[in-house]
Structure formats: structure tokens, C-alpha cells
Amino acid sequence: MAETQTAEAVFAVTGTAENVTPSATPTVTPTTTQTPTATKIPPTPTITPTPWALSTPSASGLLAGVTPVEYVDDPCTYLANKWGEGKAEPGTIVVPIMFHSILRPGKQPTDPEQVTTEYFEFFMDYAKRLGFETITTAEMVDFLENNAAIPKLSMILILDDKRPDTPQLFMPYLEANDWTLTLAVNTGDTAVTSYWEKTEGYVATGRVEVQSHGYNHVYIQDYTSPEVINEEIYRSIEVIEERFGNTPQAFIWPGGNFTPESIEVAREAGYEIGFTVYSRGPVMYNWVPLGDAEQEVEDPLMVLPRAWSSAADIALNRALQISQHNEALAVDMMEQELLYYSLFCSDAPGD
């Protein structure tokens, strides 16, 4: 192939542009024709993005030694439940509250489990003013497992032990606010007819439910025999089903005591959540504040914390702050989390 010549090689330019004298055309010796060797072009590599770490809810002001623990392993499941249609709003929080004895007017507490009538009435009004609503055990299970929609500021009121007259103190508030009360009942000694009749009457209102507080209210320890553990966990199911027609979903550990073995038995029996007496803080979806004892069993939903009634107003205020903080955090992270979902998960939330 002949070499390409520039204009200067073809023409000898003399004078101005108007006075151009062409020179002789030079002789060009052709070169040997070469067939170029084909070059293989490598394919453009497919770039696979690497999943990044997702942010988790956070909180300041938790007690020393308390660590928020996640329990949803799959990030795609977590994001689908967090941002999917019909799910709980960002910042949704639950405060489980443990009640025992509410004293008669004029009497003063001599035990941390006791509260005065005046404080009880103040708290119930205060919770409503802050915007809190109650949820049932079934609603709490659905929220914790699926982030199902519940009131943004929720609490579950749990009254421990056989207290036949105490639920009557709650009834005006339950009726006025459309609230519910959860009774943690130790189901042994079924011969006490008056107790069961009163409790059945409360349940019949539709505002009171019964969950298990064991059979004989045994404080389960490392030395507690398997036979006793099975009786506490299984026999209470039988009594509740027979008396009230529902299978309990929650096991409220008597005295707050549990062991890894008893947690396993409770799971095998079909319980979906459990409550301790530790006041660690409120809970959110995929976020449970736990101490060392609860973390050891590696089943956060079976060792949920409960605020003590004597400091229930403080617990609500702390929960409100945590809710507001995590609502703002969720809004900031929404775009990044939805991008993560679109890149690494099969279906977009809400599809």
C-alpha cells in the first residue's frame, strides 16, 4: 500500500498562495502489501458491586453494660420488612412495662415492685399525653418478626401473677383509650374458682389477654430439673388453652430467671417471645437492648426487657428520644438502603 503523502510532499510552494508552481510529482516506490494480524479484543469485564455494611438503629443513654442486639441475619429480609408497603413507620418503638402491686390510696411502697395509686393514675394519663398506645402480644410478635405496622409509640402493659382485683384498676383506662392489658398468669392451683371466674370475666371484655407466667411460678435455675422446666412451660399452655381458648405466645419468666436449656424448651413448646425483669430499654424491629446474661442465650426475642412500673414514665421519655433519633436516621439512610436492595436483592420493597 502506497504511503500517504502530506500536502508539502506533493506540492512545492513558492511565493504567495496565488503564485503556486507545481513541481514534478515524486516517484513513490510501493511497499510490500502486508495483511495485518487480527487482534483479539478482550471482553469488557462485568463489574459486580460488593454489598456494603448497612447502618443499624442506635441509641444513647442506655445503661452501662447494655448492648443493642440484632436478630435478622439476612439484610434483604431486613430491608424488605423495613421499607415494604404496610410496614411500621421509621422510629416505631415498643416499651414493655411490668406491673405487680398497685397500692390502695394513702399507702406508700415498701418494695420496688409496688407503686402508689397516685403514681399509677399519673402514669396512665401521662402515657396518653405523650401519644403512646397499647399493643397485644400477637401484635408485638408480628412487629418484632415482620415489622408489621403498629402505633409508632407503643407499649405493652403486663401485670404479673394472680391478682384478681388489680385488673379492675386498669379497666377505666382500657375503655377510655381503647387499650389492652396482658396478664402474666402462673396457672397452677386451678382449684381457686373465684380467681378464674374473675379473670375469665376480664378476658370476655376483649381488652384483657392471658399469657404464661409458668405453672407453679418456679424461678428456673441451672439446677432446676428438666421435669420441672417442662412442667412450667408445657402445663401452663394446657391450662390457658382449656380456660381461655388461646395458645399463649409469650412466656414471662417467673422472677426473670431463665437458662439456655429452658429457652430451648420454650421454643420447642411454641412460644414466640419471652420477657425478663431486666429494665434494659425499649425495643425496635431488629433491635433489642440486652445485658450479658441475656446475650449468652443467643435468642433475643425470648429474653425481652421490661421497664419497672415504678419508673415507667422515665422509660417512656427515653423511648420517645430513641424513637425520634432513629426516625431521623432512617430518613437519612433510606436512599442508600433502597439502592442496596435494588442491587443485591430480588424484588424491591412493596412489589
URUR-V45518 format. One record per pair of residues at least 24 apart in sequence whose ideal C-beta (glycine too) atoms are under 10 Angstrom apart, sorted by the first residue. I is the first residue (numbers start at 1). GAP is how many residues later the second one is. D is the distance in whole Angstrom. If there is no record, write none. Layout:
I|GAP|D  I|GAP|D
This chain:
1|29|8  1|30|7  1|31|9  1|32|6  1|33|8  2|26|6  2|27|9  2|28|6  2|29|8  3|25|7  3|26|9  3|27|9  3|28|7  48|295|9  48|296|10  49|290|10  49|291|9  49|294|6  49|295|8  50|293|10  50|294|9  51|24|7  51|25|10  51|289|7  51|292|8  51|293|5  51|294|10  52|284|8  52|287|10  52|288|7  52|291|10  52|292|9  53|287|10  54|24|7  54|25|8  54|28|10  54|279|8  54|282|8  54|283|6  54|286|7  54|287|10  55|274|7  55|275|9  55|277|9  55|278|5  55|281|8  55|282|8  56|228|10  56|230|8  56|231|7  56|270|10  56|273|9  56|277|10  57|33|10  57|34|9  57|36|9  57|227|5  57|228|8  57|229|7  57|230|4  57|265|8  57|266|10  57|268|9  57|269|5  57|272|7  57|273|8  58|229|9  58|264|9  58|267|7  58|268|7  58|271|7  59|34|10  59|222|7  59|223|9  59|225|9  59|228|8  59|230|7  59|259|8  59|260|10  59|262|8  59|263|5  59|264|10  59|266|7  59|267|7  60|258|10  60|261|8  60|262|8  60|265|8  61|220|8  61|257|6  61|260|7  61|261|8  61|264|10  62|218|7  62|219|5  62|220|10  62|227|6  62|256|9  62|260|9  63|215|10  63|216|8  63|217|7  63|218|8  63|226|8  63|228|8  64|227|10  65|215|9  65|225|10  65|226|6  65|227|7  65|228|10  66|212|9  66|213|10  66|214|5  66|215|7  66|223|5  66|224|7  66|225|6  66|226|9  66|228|10  66|229|10  66|239|9  67|213|9  67|221|10  67|222|7  67|223|6  67|224|8  67|225|8  67|227|9  67|228|7  68|212|9  68|213|8  68|215|9  68|216|9  68|218|9  68|219|5  68|220|7  68|221|5  68|222|8  68|232|10  68|254|10  69|217|9  69|218|8  69|219|5  69|220|7  69|221|5  69|225|8  69|226|6  69|229|9  69|231|5  69|234|10  70|215|10  70|216|5  70|217|7  70|218|8  70|230|8  71|73|8  71|74|9  71|214|10  71|215|6  71|216|9  71|217|7  71|227|9  71|228|8  71|229|5  71|230|6  72|72|10  72|73|9  72|75|9  72|213|8  72|214|5  72|215|10  73|213|10  74|271|9  75|262|9  75|265|7  75|266|9  75|269|8  75|270|8  76|264|9  76|265|7  76|268|7  76|269|4  76|270|7  76|271|9  76|273|10  77|69|9  77|70|10  77|209|10  77|268|9  78|69|9  78|207|8  78|208|6  78|259|9  78|263|10  78|267|10  79|258|6  79|259|8  79|261|7  79|262|5  79|263|10  79|265|9  79|266|7  79|269|10  79|270|7  80|66|10  80|67|9  80|261|7  80|265|7  80|266|9  80|267|8  80|268|9  80|269|5  80|270|9  80|271|9  81|62|10  81|64|9  81|65|6  81|66|4  81|67|9  81|204|7  81|205|8  81|268|8  82|65|6  82|203|7  82|204|8  82|248|8  82|251|10  82|252|9  82|255|7  82|256|10  82|259|9  82|267|8  83|64|9  83|247|9  83|251|7  83|254|7  83|255|6  83|258|7  83|265|9  83|266|4  83|267|7  84|62|9  84|63|8  84|257|10  84|263|10  84|264|9  84|265|4  84|266|5  84|267|9  85|64|10  85|264|7  85|265|4  85|266|9  86|60|10  86|61|10  86|62|8  86|63|6  86|264|8  87|56|9  87|59|8  87|60|5  87|61|7  87|62|6  87|198|8  87|262|8  87|263|9  88|54|10  88|55|6  88|58|9  88|59|5  88|60|7  88|61|5  88|62|6  88|63|9  88|64|8  88|66|9  88|196|9  88|197|6  89|58|10  89|60|8  89|61|9  89|62|9  89|63|5  89|234|10  89|238|8  89|241|9  90|62|9  90|194|10  90|195|10  90|233|9  90|236|7  90|237|5  90|238|9  90|239|8  90|240|3  90|241|7  90|243|9  90|244|8  91|61|6  91|62|9  91|193|8  91|229|10  91|231|8  91|232|4  91|233|7  91|234|8  91|235|5  91|236|3  91|237|8  91|238|9  91|239|7  91|240|9  92|51|7  92|55|8  92|56|10  92|57|8  92|58|6  92|59|8  92|60|5  92|61|8  92|62|7  92|192|7  92|193|7  92|231|7  92|234|9  92|235|9  92|238|10  93|39|10  93|50|10  93|57|10  93|58|10  93|59|7  93|60|7  93|61|7  93|62|9  93|188|10  93|189|5  93|190|7  93|191|5  93|192|9  93|194|9  93|223|10  93|225|10  93|226|5  93|227|8  93|228|10  93|229|6  93|230|4  93|231|10  93|233|8  93|234|9  94|38|10  94|40|10  94|41|7  94|45|9  94|46|6  94|49|7  94|50|8  94|56|7  94|57|9  94|59|9  94|60|5  94|61|7  94|62|6  94|188|6  94|189|5  94|190|7  94|191|9  94|210|9  94|225|8  94|229|10  95|32|9  95|37|7  95|58|8  95|59|7  95|60|4  95|61|8  95|62|9  95|186|9  95|187|5  95|188|8  95|210|9  95|211|9  95|212|6  95|217|8  95|220|5  95|221|6  95|223|9  95|224|5  95|225|9  95|227|10  95|228|10  96|39|10  96|44|8  96|58|10  96|59|7  96|60|5  96|61|9  96|62|6  96|86|9  96|154|10  96|156|10  96|177|10  96|179|6  96|180|10  96|183|10  96|186|8  96|187|7  96|208|6  96|209|7  96|210|4  96|211|7  96|219|9  97|26|9  97|30|9  97|35|10  97|37|10  97|58|6  97|59|7  97|60|6  97|61|7  97|62|10  97|85|10  97|182|10  97|209|6  97|210|5  97|211|8  97|212|6  97|214|10  97|215|5  97|218|7  97|219|9  98|58|10  98|59|9  98|60|6  98|61|8  98|62|6  98|86|8  98|154|8  98|158|9  98|177|8  98|178|9  98|179|6  98|180|10  98|181|8  98|207|9  98|208|4  98|209|7  98|210|6  98|211|6  98|212|10  98|214|9  99|24|10  99|58|7  99|59|7  99|60|5  99|61|7  99|62|10  99|64|9  99|67|8  99|68|10  99|70|10  99|71|9  99|82|9  99|83|10  99|85|9  99|207|10  99|209|9  99|210|5  99|211|10  99|213|8  100|58|10  100|59|8  100|60|5  100|61|7  100|63|8  100|66|9  100|84|10  100|177|10  100|208|9  100|209|7  100|210|9  101|58|10  101|59|9  101|60|9  101|62|8  101|65|8  101|208|9  102|57|9  102|61|9  102|63|10  102|64|6  102|67|6  102|68|9  102|207|8  109|201|7  111|199|9  112|196|7  112|197|9  112|198|6  112|199|9  113|47|8  113|48|10  113|164|9  113|195|8  113|196|8  113|197|8  114|195|9  114|196|8  115|193|9  115|194|5  115|195|5  115|196|10  115|197|8  116|194|9  117|52|8  119|190|8  119|191|8  119|193|9  119|194|8  120|46|10  120|49|7  120|50|9  120|53|9  120|189|8  120|192|9  121|48|9  121|51|10  121|52|9  122|190|10  122|191|8  123|50|10  123|186|7  123|187|10  123|188|10  123|189|5  123|190|6  123|192|10  123|193|8  124|33|9  124|45|9  124|46|8  124|48|9  124|49|5  124|50|10  124|52|9  124|53|8  124|55|9  124|188|9  125|48|8  125|52|10  126|186|9  126|187|5  126|190|7  126|191|9  127|26|9  127|28|7  127|30|9  127|46|9  127|50|9  127|52|9  127|185|8  127|186|8  127|189|6  128|45|8  128|48|9  128|49|6  128|51|9  129|187|10  130|25|10  130|183|9  130|186|6  130|187|8  130|189|9  130|190|6  131|185|10  131|189|8  132|45|9  132|47|9  132|184|6  132|187|8  132|188|9  133|44|8  133|45|8  133|46|7  133|47|9  134|36|10  134|39|9  134|40|8  134|43|8  134|44|8  134|45|4  134|46|5  134|47|8  134|48|9  134|73|9  135|44|9  135|45|7  135|47|9  136|44|5  136|45|9  136|46|7  136|71|10  136|72|10  136|73|6  136|75|10  136|113|9  136|114|10  137|43|9  137|45|6  137|72|6  137|73|9  137|74|6  137|109|10  137|111|8  137|112|5  137|113|5  137|115|10  137|135|8  137|136|7  137|138|10  138|71|8  138|108|9  138|111|6  138|112|9  138|134|9  139|41|9  140|42|9  140|109|9  140|110|8  140|132|9  140|133|7  140|135|10  140|143|9  140|161|10  140|164|9  141|108|6  141|109|8  141|130|10  141|131|5  141|132|6  141|160|8  142|130|10  143|140|9  143|141|9  143|142|6  144|128|8  144|129|7  144|139|7  144|140|9  144|141|7  144|142|8  144|143|10  144|144|8  144|156|9  144|157|6  144|160|8  145|127|8  145|128|9  145|140|9  145|141|10  145|156|8  146|139|8  147|137|9  147|138|4  147|139|8  148|137|9  150|135|10  152|171|7  152|175|8  153|129|10  153|163|8  153|166|7  153|167|7  153|170|6  154|128|9  154|129|10  154|165|9  154|169|10  155|24|9  155|127|9  155|152|9  155|157|8  155|160|9  155|161|7  155|164|8  156|24|8  156|25|9  156|26|6  156|55|10  156|94|9  156|119|9  156|127|10  156|148|9  156|150|9  157|24|5  157|25|6  157|26|10  157|152|9  157|155|9  158|24|5  158|25|8  158|26|5  158|53|8  158|55|9  158|92|8  158|94|6  158|117|7  158|148|7  158|151|10  159|24|5  159|25|7  159|26|9  159|49|9  159|54|10  159|93|10  159|150|9  160|24|5  160|25|9  160|26|9  160|53|6  160|57|9  160|92|7  160|94|8  160|95|10  160|115|9  160|117|9  160|146|9  160|149|10  161|24|8  161|25|7  161|52|7  161|56|7  161|91|10  161|93|9  162|24|7  162|25|9  162|26|10  162|27|8  162|30|8  162|33|6  162|34|9  162|36|10  162|37|8  162|51|9  162|55|9  163|32|9  163|35|10  163|36|10  164|28|9  164|30|7  164|31|5  164|32|9  164|33|9  164|34|5  164|35|7  164|37|10  164|38|9  165|30|10  165|33|8  167|31|8  167|32|8  167|34|9  167|35|5  167|36|10  167|38|9  167|40|9  167|41|6  168|30|9  168|33|10  168|34|8  170|32|9  170|37|8  170|38|8  171|31|8  171|34|7  171|36|7  171|37|8  173|34|10  174|28|9  174|31|8  174|32|10  174|33|4  174|34|8  175|30|8  175|32|7  177|30|10  178|29|8  179|28|7  180|25|10  180|26|8  180|27|5  180|28|7  180|29|7  181|24|10  181|26|7  181|27|5  181|28|8  182|26|8  182|27|5  182|28|8  182|29|6  182|68|8  182|70|9  182|93|9  183|25|6  183|26|7  183|27|5  183|28|7  183|30|8  183|61|10  183|69|9  184|26|8  184|27|6  184|28|7  184|29|4  184|30|9  184|64|10  184|66|8  184|67|9  184|68|4  184|69|9  184|70|9  184|91|8  184|122|10  185|25|5  185|26|7  185|27|7  185|28|5  185|29|9  185|32|10  185|51|8  185|54|8  185|55|7  185|58|9  185|59|9  185|63|9  185|67|9  186|26|8  186|27|4  186|28|5  186|29|7  186|30|7  186|31|4  186|32|9  186|46|9  186|50|7  186|53|10  186|66|9  186|68|7  187|25|7  187|26|8  187|27|8  187|28|6  187|29|9  187|30|9  187|45|10  187|48|7  187|49|4  187|50|9  187|51|8  187|52|4  187|53|6  187|55|9  187|56|8  187|61|9  188|26|8  188|27|5  188|28|4  188|29|7  188|30|9  188|43|9  188|44|9  188|47|8  188|48|8  188|51|8  189|26|9  189|27|8  189|28|10  190|25|10  190|49|6  190|52|9  190|53|8  196|43|9  196|47|6  196|48|10  199|44|8  199|45|8  200|43|7  200|44|7  203|40|9  203|41|6  203|42|9  203|43|9  204|40|10  208|36|10  209|31|10  209|35|8  209|37|7  209|39|9  209|40|10  209|41|9  210|26|10  210|29|9  210|30|6  210|33|8  210|34|5  210|36|7  210|38|7  210|40|10  211|25|9  211|29|8  211|35|9  211|37|5  211|38|7  211|39|4  211|40|8  211|41|6  211|60|9  211|62|9  211|63|10  211|64|9  212|24|4  212|25|7  212|27|9  212|28|6  212|35|10  212|36|4  212|37|9  212|38|7  212|39|5  212|40|7  212|41|10  212|42|10  212|54|9  212|57|9  212|59|7  212|62|9  213|35|9  213|37|9  213|38|8  213|39|5  213|40|8  213|41|6  213|62|9  214|37|8  214|38|8  214|39|8  214|40|5  214|41|9  214|43|10  215|24|8  215|39|9  216|38|9  217|37|5  217|38|8  218|36|6  218|37|9  218|39|8  218|44|10  219|34|9  219|35|6  219|36|4  219|37|8  219|38|4  219|39|10  220|33|7  220|34|7  220|35|8  220|36|10  220|37|5  220|38|6  220|39|6  220|41|9  220|42|5  220|43|10  220|45|10  220|46|10  221|34|9  221|36|6  221|37|10  221|38|7  221|41|10  222|35|10  222|37|6  222|38|9  222|39|9  222|40|10  223|36|10  224|33|9  224|35|7  224|37|9  224|38|8  226|35|7  226|36|9  226|39|8  228|34|10  229|29|10  229|30|8  229|32|7  229|33|5  229|35|10  229|36|6  229|37|9  230|32|9  230|35|6  230|38|10  230|39|9  232|30|8  232|33|9  232|34|9  233|29|7  233|32|5  233|33|5  233|34|10  233|35|9  233|36|5  233|37|10  233|38|7  234|31|8  234|32|10  234|34|9  234|35|6  234|36|10  236|33|9  236|35|10  237|32|6  237|33|7  237|34|8  247|24|9  248|24|9  249|24|7  249|25|10  250|24|7  250|25|6  250|51|10  250|52|10  250|54|9  251|24|8  251|51|8  252|24|9  252|25|9  252|52|10  252|54|8  253|24|8  253|49|9  253|50|8  253|51|10  256|37|9  256|38|10  256|47|9  256|49|10  256|50|9  257|36|10  258|35|9  258|36|8  258|39|7  258|41|10  258|44|8  258|45|6  259|37|10  259|38|8  260|36|7  260|37|5  260|38|8  260|39|9  261|36|10  262|35|9  262|40|9  263|31|10  263|33|10  263|34|5  263|35|9  263|36|5  263|39|5  263|40|7  264|33|9  264|35|8  264|38|9  266|33|9  266|36|6  267|32|7  267|34|10  267|35|7  271|30|10  271|31|7  272|29|7  272|30|9  273|26|10  273|27|10  273|28|5  273|29|7  273|30|9  273|31|6  274|25|8  274|26|10  274|27|7  274|28|4  274|29|6  274|30|7  275|27|9  275|28|8  275|29|5  275|30|8  275|31|5  276|26|9  276|27|5  276|28|7  276|29|6  276|30|7  277|28|9  277|29|6  277|31|8  278|25|8  278|26|9  278|27|5  278|28|7  278|29|10  278|30|10  279|26|6  279|27|7  279|28|5  279|29|5  279|31|10  279|32|7  279|33|10  279|35|9  279|36|7  280|24|9  280|25|4  280|26|9  280|27|9  281|24|6  281|26|8  281|34|8  281|37|7  281|38|8  281|41|7  282|25|8  282|33|7  282|34|9  282|36|7  282|37|4  282|38|9  282|39|10  282|40|6  282|41|8  283|36|9  283|39|10  284|35|9  284|38|8  284|39|8  284|42|7  287|35|9  287|39|8  289|33|9
